[in-house]
Amino acid sequence: MQEWIAALGWVEIKPLEQLMAQGGFIMQGLLLVAVLQAWLIIHRWMTWPQLTRHTAQEAHQALLQRHADHLHALIQLEKGLPLLKGLLMVTPLLGLTGSVTGMMLVFDGLSLGAASDPRLLASGIARAILPTFASMAVMLVGMFFLSFWQRRVKRQLQAL
């Protein structure tokens, strides 16, 4: 994972590498979800003016053809939002999975006698909590933009 990030030529990837290493393998899945979510948000932002212009023309014709055109306009305006909703549903589950696997590692370390070292125990607990925190951060950003776009779609349809 770190190799392709380094191949992009980013200079400051050490904090990201450390965060990914601390959070375990689930963090790679969360990074993938975050990148996909960011792509959907940026794509939506860039195509919104074209969608509204195209949808306004379709709405004018919808006065003639009514229901079918209105549904087509709705589908065009909501394009990509179901995928964003699905990503938002998966994100907390990925964080929870990371926390459970991290806690399993902590308990495994405890069973092997690592309880005498509180620093090792604390780092294991931090590793278990990190995926949950990261998933909540990704989910909050996604929820904000999902509700933002849903409101814009609703306003656009009311205007038509």
C-alpha positions as CSV (number, residue, x, y, z in Angstrom):
1,M,0.0,0.0,0.0
2,Q,2.7,2.4,0.9
3,E,4.6,1.7,-2.3
4,W,1.9,3.1,-4.6
5,I,1.5,6.2,-2.3
6,A,5.2,6.8,-2.5
7,A,5.0,6.3,-6.3
8,L,2.6,9.2,-6.6
9,G,5.5,11.5,-5.5
10,W,3.9,12.8,-2.3
11,V,6.6,14.1,0.0
12,E,4.8,14.0,3.4
13,I,3.5,10.5,3.6
14,K,5.3,9.4,6.8
15,P,2.3,10.4,9.0
16,L,-0.1,8.5,6.7
17,E,2.2,5.5,6.7
18,Q,2.4,5.6,10.5
19,L,-1.4,5.9,10.9
20,M,-1.9,3.0,8.5
21,A,0.6,0.8,10.3
22,Q,-0.9,1.7,13.7
23,G,-4.5,0.9,12.7
24,G,-3.9,-2.4,11.1
25,F,-5.1,-3.9,7.8
26,I,-8.6,-2.4,8.2
27,M,-7.1,1.0,7.8
28,Q,-6.4,0.2,4.1
29,G,-10.0,-0.6,3.5
30,L,-11.0,2.6,5.2
31,L,-8.6,4.5,3.0
32,L,-10.1,2.9,0.0
33,V,-13.6,3.9,1.1
34,A,-12.4,7.5,1.9
35,V,-10.8,7.8,-1.5
36,L,-13.9,6.4,-3.3
37,Q,-16.1,8.7,-1.2
38,A,-13.9,11.7,-2.1
39,W,-14.1,10.8,-5.8
40,L,-17.9,10.6,-5.7
41,I,-18.1,14.0,-3.9
42,I,-15.7,15.7,-6.3
43,H,-17.4,14.2,-9.3
44,R,-20.8,15.3,-8.1
45,W,-19.5,18.8,-7.4
46,M,-18.0,19.1,-10.9
47,T,-21.0,17.7,-12.8
48,W,-23.8,19.5,-10.8
49,P,-24.1,22.5,-13.2
50,Q,-24.4,20.2,-16.2
51,L,-27.0,18.1,-14.4
52,T,-29.1,21.0,-13.5
53,R,-29.0,22.6,-16.9
54,H,-29.8,19.3,-18.6
55,T,-32.5,18.5,-16.0
56,A,-34.1,22.0,-16.5
57,Q,-34.5,21.2,-20.2
58,E,-35.9,17.8,-19.4
59,A,-38.3,19.3,-16.9
60,H,-39.7,21.7,-19.6
61,Q,-40.4,18.7,-21.8
62,A,-41.8,16.9,-18.7
63,L,-44.7,19.3,-18.8
64,L,-45.7,17.5,-22.0
65,Q,-44.7,13.9,-21.0
66,R,-45.2,14.2,-17.2
67,H,-44.3,11.3,-15.0
68,A,-41.7,9.4,-17.1
69,D,-39.6,12.4,-17.7
70,H,-39.8,13.5,-14.1
71,L,-38.5,10.1,-13.0
72,H,-35.7,10.3,-15.5
73,A,-34.7,13.7,-14.2
74,L,-34.8,12.4,-10.6
75,I,-32.6,9.5,-11.6
76,Q,-30.1,11.8,-13.3
77,L,-30.0,14.1,-10.3
78,E,-29.5,11.3,-7.8
79,K,-26.8,9.6,-9.8
80,G,-24.1,8.3,-7.5
81,L,-25.9,9.0,-4.3
82,P,-27.0,5.3,-3.7
83,L,-23.3,4.3,-3.9
84,L,-22.4,7.0,-1.4
85,K,-25.2,5.7,0.9
86,G,-23.8,2.2,0.6
87,L,-20.3,3.4,1.5
88,L,-21.7,5.2,4.5
89,M,-23.3,2.0,5.7
90,V,-20.1,-0.1,5.3
91,T,-17.7,2.4,6.9
92,P,-18.7,2.0,10.5
93,L,-18.7,-1.8,10.1
94,L,-15.1,-1.6,8.8
95,G,-14.2,0.5,11.8
96,L,-15.8,-2.0,14.2
97,T,-14.0,-4.9,12.5
98,G,-10.7,-3.1,13.0
99,S,-11.5,-2.5,16.6
100,V,-12.5,-6.2,17.2
101,T,-9.4,-7.5,15.5
102,G,-7.2,-5.0,17.4
103,M,-8.7,-6.1,20.7
104,M,-8.2,-9.7,19.8
105,L,-4.5,-8.9,19.3
106,V,-4.5,-7.2,22.7
107,F,-6.1,-10.1,24.5
108,D,-3.7,-12.5,22.7
109,G,-0.8,-10.4,24.0
110,L,-2.3,-10.5,27.5
111,S,-2.6,-14.3,27.3
112,L,1.1,-14.5,26.3
113,G,2.2,-12.5,29.4
114,A,2.4,-8.9,28.0
115,A,0.2,-7.6,30.9
116,S,3.3,-6.6,32.8
117,D,4.2,-4.0,30.2
118,P,1.5,-1.2,30.4
119,R,3.1,0.7,27.5
120,L,2.6,-2.4,25.2
121,L,-1.0,-2.8,26.4
122,A,-1.8,0.9,25.8
123,S,-0.4,0.8,22.3
124,G,-2.5,-2.3,21.5
125,I,-5.6,-0.6,22.8
126,A,-4.8,2.5,20.8
127,R,-4.4,0.4,17.7
128,A,-7.7,-1.2,18.3
129,I,-9.5,2.2,18.7
130,L,-7.9,3.9,15.8
131,P,-9.9,2.2,13.0
132,T,-13.2,3.1,14.8
133,F,-12.1,6.7,15.0
134,A,-11.0,6.8,11.4
135,S,-14.3,5.2,10.2
136,M,-16.3,7.8,12.2
137,A,-14.3,10.6,10.6
138,V,-14.8,9.2,7.1
139,M,-18.5,8.6,7.8
140,L,-19.2,12.1,9.1
141,V,-17.7,13.7,6.0
142,G,-19.7,11.4,3.8
143,M,-22.9,12.1,5.7
144,F,-22.4,15.8,5.4
145,F,-22.0,15.7,1.7
146,L,-24.8,13.1,1.2
147,S,-27.3,15.3,3.0
148,F,-26.0,18.4,1.2
149,W,-26.6,16.7,-2.2
150,Q,-29.9,15.3,-1.2
151,R,-31.1,18.8,-0.2
152,R,-29.9,20.2,-3.5
153,V,-31.7,17.5,-5.5
154,K,-34.9,18.2,-3.5
155,R,-34.6,21.9,-4.1
156,Q,-33.9,21.4,-7.8
157,L,-36.9,19.2,-8.2
158,Q,-39.1,21.6,-6.4
159,A,-37.9,24.4,-8.6
160,L,-38.8,22.3,-11.7
